[in-house]
């Protein structure tokens, strides 16, 4: 039984991670089935239901896991979503940070190539709000899956480096099915996954990484009108056109498939320690969950 149960009577972190990985896959199928049953009349409505159900189901299950298996006294706070912290500031700063990173990419394209922005004729608020909701819930669901409970258990069981590598690679792999995906695009997705994981480890805030994810996608698709991971559906208010060599613009996949994004994301990773102080005092310590001590985390 020692293979499964730790000295404190809890299921070992590695098994909790594997169980949570199964849950992520099951939730994806479950949310897809629920959205299909409702059979909404548009892709936007389907995505709105699917993304919202994915986020809600993952949130509820992680709270249950934290309460029952991890014995967390404050499960929501332990996940990094407590409202007893400056959550709005963290979320807003994340949104701004993600938007600034996209703006830097677009500026690079405009300088070394060309970029044009035009209004979409007949654009209305309804579709824009629906797709914004999709981005909001989609960012939440992906962060709950890749920087939430599974990532945190892998940090606890295998350490931060392995957790970052494994979950960031998986984050890139799931984007391989996107339209017009390229190897560079998948690599950049892994790189942004590393950045998001580092933000979480340094802040303990899932609010912050949710904000960065949302800020990046919303700025890319709805502010600058460019494809988001190969998907052009978010350009419902404005449409952008990036011209130049594929290595600069990312082609049909968008700037996430460009060398421009590599420079910006790598730069963000490099300056991250300047702006965010690591919340652990020991470099090799297992980061404590928000609301726990390092001893409880181990």
VENZIUR-V312750 format. One record per residue. N is the residue number from 1. RES is the residue in one letter. PHI is phi in whole degrees, 0 to 359 (none if undefined). D_LAST is the distance of its C-alpha to the last C-alpha in Angstrom with 1 decimal. Layout:
BEGIN
n={N,N}
res={RES,RES}
phi={PHI,PHI}
d_last={D_LAST,D_LAST}
END
This chain:
BEGIN
n={1,2,3,4,5,6,7,8,9,10,11,12,13,14,15,16,17,18,19,20,21,22,23,24,25,26,27,28,29,30,31,32,33,34,35,36,37,38,39,40,41,42,43,44,45,46,47,48,49,50,51,52,53,54,55,56,57,58,59,60,61,62,63,64,65,66,67,68,69,70,71,72,73,74,75,76,77,78,79,80,81,82,83,84,85,86,87,88,89,90,91,92,93,94,95,96,97,98,99,100,101,102,103,104,105,106,107,108,109,110,111,112,113,114,115,116,117,118,119,120,121,122,123,124,125,126,127,128,129,130,131,132,133,134,135,136,137,138,139,140,141,142,143,144,145,146,147,148,149,150,151,152,153,154,155,156,157,158,159,160,161,162,163,164,165,166,167,168,169,170,171,172,173,174,175,176,177,178,179,180,181,182,183,184,185,186,187,188,189,190,191,192,193,194,195,196,197,198,199,200,201,202,203,204,205,206,207,208,209,210,211,212,213,214,215,216,217,218,219,220,221,222,223,224,225,226,227,228,229,230,231,232,233,234,235,236,237,238,239,240,241,242,243,244,245,246,247,248,249,250,251,252,253,254,255,256,257,258,259,260,261,262,263,264,265,266,267,268,269,270,271,272,273,274,275,276,277,278,279,280,281,282,283,284,285,286,287,288,289,290,291,292,293,294,295,296,297,298}
res={X,X,X,X,X,X,X,X,X,X,X,X,X,X,X,X,X,X,X,X,X,X,X,X,X,X,X,X,X,X,X,X,X,X,X,X,X,X,X,X,X,X,X,X,X,X,X,X,X,X,X,X,X,X,X,X,X,X,X,X,X,X,X,X,X,X,X,X,X,X,X,X,X,X,X,X,X,X,X,X,X,X,X,X,X,X,X,X,X,X,X,X,X,X,X,X,X,X,X,X,X,X,X,X,X,X,X,X,X,X,X,X,X,X,X,X,X,X,X,X,X,X,X,X,X,X,X,X,X,X,X,X,X,X,X,X,X,X,X,X,X,X,X,X,X,X,X,X,X,X,X,X,X,X,X,X,X,X,X,X,X,X,X,X,X,X,X,X,X,X,X,X,X,X,X,X,X,X,X,X,X,X,X,X,X,X,X,X,X,X,X,X,X,X,X,X,X,X,X,X,X,X,X,X,X,X,X,X,X,X,X,X,X,X,X,X,X,X,X,X,X,X,X,X,X,X,X,X,X,X,X,X,X,X,X,X,X,X,X,X,X,X,X,X,X,X,X,X,X,X,X,X,X,X,X,X,X,X,X,X,X,X,X,X,X,X,X,X,X,X,X,X,X,X,X,X,X,X,X,X,X,X,X,X,X,X,X,X,X,X,X,X,X,X,X,X,X,X}
phi={none,296,294,257,248,281,298,272,90,270,299,300,301,298,289,296,296,298,296,292,296,297,298,302,294,296,295,301,291,296,294,297,295,298,297,291,297,290,44,296,281,216,299,297,294,299,297,298,289,300,293,295,295,300,296,295,294,296,302,296,291,295,298,298,300,297,286,272,272,265,59,288,289,232,300,293,295,296,275,97,239,294,260,271,248,285,297,293,296,295,295,296,297,295,301,297,297,298,294,296,298,295,301,295,297,296,298,298,294,296,284,262,223,205,218,231,232,219,286,278,301,73,296,234,289,304,299,297,293,296,290,295,297,301,295,299,287,296,296,297,296,291,288,298,279,249,234,269,305,300,297,294,288,290,300,296,270,241,98,300,297,295,298,297,298,295,288,290,296,298,298,290,298,293,271,293,273,289,299,59,293,234,299,294,296,296,295,293,294,298,295,291,296,298,299,296,297,294,299,296,297,273,243,69,246,286,301,295,289,300,297,299,299,295,300,299,293,293,296,296,273,257,266,259,65,248,298,253,51,88,258,270,291,273,275,260,250,230,233,257,232,255,247,147,299,302,297,274,260,88,63,293,284,98,297,292,254,241,291,302,295,302,298,292,293,298,296,296,297,293,268,306,299,289,265,236,277,297,280,259,271,251,305,261,287,289,301,287,292,304,90,234,266,300,295,294,297,284}
d_last={18.7,15.8,16.2,15.2,13.3,10.1,10.7,9.7,12.4,10.8,12.1,10.1,9.0,12.1,14.4,13.3,14.2,17.5,18.4,18.0,20.2,22.8,22.8,23.5,26.5,27.7,27.6,29.6,32.3,32.2,32.7,35.4,37.2,37.2,38.6,41.2,42.4,43.2,45.1,45.5,48.5,46.8,44.0,42.7,42.6,40.9,38.2,37.8,37.1,34.9,32.6,32.4,31.7,28.9,27.1,27.7,26.6,23.3,22.6,23.4,21.5,18.2,18.7,19.3,16.3,14.0,16.0,16.4,13.5,10.5,12.3,12.3,15.1,16.5,16.0,18.4,16.9,13.4,15.2,16.8,20.2,20.5,24.1,23.2,22.7,25.6,25.3,28.9,29.0,25.9,27.5,30.9,29.8,28.2,31.5,33.5,31.5,31.8,35.5,36.1,34.7,37.1,40.0,39.5,39.8,42.9,44.4,44.0,45.8,48.5,49.1,49.3,50.5,51.5,49.9,51.9,50.9,53.1,53.0,52.9,56.2,56.0,52.3,51.3,48.4,47.6,46.3,44.6,42.6,41.8,40.4,38.5,36.9,36.1,34.4,32.5,31.2,30.8,28.6,26.4,26.2,25.3,22.6,21.0,21.3,20.3,18.1,17.0,14.7,15.3,14.5,11.3,10.1,11.5,9.9,6.4,8.3,11.0,10.7,12.9,16.2,16.1,15.0,17.9,20.3,19.9,20.0,22.6,24.8,24.6,25.5,28.6,29.5,29.9,32.4,34.6,36.5,37.6,41.3,42.6,39.2,39.3,37.1,36.9,35.9,33.0,31.9,32.1,30.0,27.3,27.7,27.4,24.2,22.8,24.1,22.6,19.1,19.5,20.8,17.8,15.3,17.6,18.3,15.6,18.8,19.8,23.2,23.7,23.3,25.3,27.9,28.1,28.5,31.2,32.9,33.2,34.6,36.8,38.3,39.0,40.6,42.1,42.8,43.9,44.9,43.4,41.7,38.0,36.6,40.2,40.8,43.8,43.7,42.3,45.3,47.2,48.3,48.7,49.0,48.2,49.7,48.3,50.8,50.4,49.2,46.4,44.1,44.6,44.4,42.5,45.5,45.2,41.4,41.3,39.9,36.5,38.4,39.8,39.4,39.7,36.3,34.8,36.1,34.9,31.4,30.9,32.3,29.9,27.0,28.6,29.2,25.9,24.5,27.7,27.3,23.5,21.5,17.9,15.7,13.3,15.1,13.8,15.0,12.5,9.4,7.0,8.8,7.9,9.7,13.1,13.4,9.9,8.8,6.4,5.4,5.5,3.8,0.0}
END
